[in-house]
Amino acid sequence: MAFVIGFAVWLAIAIVAGLIAWKSYRGAGTTMALTLGFAIFGAFVGGMLGVAAYVFHDPLPLRFGGIVGAVLGAFFFPFLYHFIARKAV
């Protein structure tokens, strides 16, 4: 049950970060769905990387590293995409 709650927290973090990213910086031709998709992807990748240090002990998504990784990933991936999309136009 802790894994489901942890992944739900990561999803909530991703949605909030995606909406903040959508409002703060936009690339040409990007949509809200695309920004939210990149935020969700980034939150799960960052969360998994944050939990990776605890793999042999107790890999719970609600650990501090998992939450911090989810937040950083959820902001980094949309920013990276929007930065590349601005340069492409």
GIZIQUI-V514308 format. One line per field, one symbol per residue. burial: 1 if it has 9 or more other C-alpha atoms within 8 Angstrom, else 0. A space follows every 50 residues. Layout:
burial: ???
This chain:
burial: 00101110111011101110110001100100001101111111111111 100000001111101111111111111110111111000
